[in-house]
Amino acid sequence: MITSTLVAMLASLFLANAKVTAGLFVGGALSLLNFYWMGNSIAAAFSKAQEGFRPKIRIAQYVLRYFLIAVVVATGYKLNLISLAATIIGLSSFVVALFAEAFRESYFIITHREGIN
């Protein structure tokens, strides 16, 4: 996700204005923060499951996470600091990272086949 955000930002430095670059940065940073929060929430919920308790995910934390993201994006947009479209693209950096990982794994599966005649 970091790599996809940095590549998009570097490209936008030469091809777009500062609002687009700022939008990509804010969207990418929020995407990384959301990924980190989600990982911590899931780890906490399932750590209880390993102890024999039913997994419990608090809905308030889930809603608060997306509320905070919406407030940051809306504030940046209202202050005319970021491009909304670029921010949404930055928030989607996990999709690019997901496809990059899928292609990488496919490459290793194809090139390191063993025992196939």
C-alpha positions in Angstrom: 0.0 0.0 0.0 2.9 2.3 0.8 4.5 1.6 -2.6 1.3 2.1 -4.6 0.6 5.4 -2.8 4.2 6.6 -3.3 4.2 5.7 -7.0 0.9 7.5 -7.5 2.1 10.6 -5.7 5.4 10.7 -7.7 3.5 10.4 -10.9 1.1 13.2 -9.8 4.0 15.5 -9.0 4.8 15.6 -12.7 1.3 15.2 -14.2 -1.1 17.0 -11.9 -1.4 19.9 -9.5 -0.7 20.1 -5.8 -4.3 19.3 -4.7 -4.2 16.0 -6.5 -0.9 15.1 -4.9 -2.2 16.1 -1.5 -5.4 14.1 -2.1 -3.4 11.0 -3.0 -1.3 11.5 0.2 -4.2 12.0 2.5 -6.2 9.1 0.9 -3.2 6.8 1.1 -2.4 7.7 4.7 -6.0 7.2 5.7 -6.0 3.9 3.9 -2.9 2.7 5.8 -4.3 4.0 9.1 -7.6 2.2 8.5 -5.7 -1.0 7.6 -3.7 -0.8 10.9 -6.9 -0.1 12.9 -8.7 -3.0 11.3 -5.9 -5.4 11.9 -5.7 -4.4 15.6 -9.5 -4.8 16.0 -9.6 -8.2 14.4 -6.6 -9.4 16.4 -8.2 -8.2 19.6 -11.5 -9.9 18.8 -9.9 -13.2 17.9 -7.5 -13.3 20.8 -10.5 -13.8 23.0 -11.7 -16.5 20.6 -8.5 -18.5 21.2 -9.3 -18.4 24.9 -12.7 -20.0 24.3 -14.8 -17.0 24.2 -17.0 -15.9 21.3 -15.3 -13.2 19.1 -16.6 -9.8 19.9 -16.1 -6.8 17.6 -17.4 -3.5 19.0 -19.5 -1.7 16.4 -18.7 1.7 17.9 -15.0 1.3 17.0 -16.0 0.3 13.5 -18.3 3.3 13.0 -15.8 5.7 14.7 -13.1 4.7 12.3 -15.1 5.5 9.3 -16.5 8.7 10.9 -13.0 9.9 11.5 -12.0 9.2 7.9 -15.1 11.0 6.6 -14.3 14.1 8.8 -10.7 14.3 7.6 -11.7 14.0 4.0 -14.6 16.5 4.3 -12.4 19.0 6.1 -9.6 18.8 3.5 -12.1 19.2 0.7 -14.0 22.1 2.4 -10.7 23.9 3.0 -9.9 23.3 -0.7 -6.6 21.5 0.2 -7.3 18.2 -1.6 -8.9 16.8 -4.6 -11.8 14.6 -3.6 -11.3 12.2 -6.6 -7.6 11.8 -5.8 -8.4 11.2 -2.1 -10.8 8.4 -3.1 -8.1 6.9 -5.4 -5.7 7.1 -2.4 -8.2 5.4 -0.2 -8.3 2.6 -2.8 -4.5 1.9 -2.5 -5.3 -1.4 -0.9 -6.8 -2.6 -4.2 -3.6 -1.9 -6.1 -1.6 -3.6 -3.3 -3.9 -6.6 -3.4 -3.5 -7.0 -7.2 0.3 -6.5 -7.0 0.5 -9.2 -4.3 -1.7 -11.5 -6.4 0.5 -11.0 -9.5 3.7 -11.6 -7.4 2.3 -14.8 -6.0 1.2 -16.0 -9.4 4.6 -15.3 -10.8 6.3 -17.4 -8.1 3.8 -20.2 -8.5 4.4 -20.4 -12.2 8.2 -20.0 -12.1 8.9 -22.3 -9.2 6.8 -25.3 -10.3 8.4 -28.5 -9.1 7.6 -32.0 -10.2 5.6 -31.1 -13.3 6.7 -32.8 -16.5 
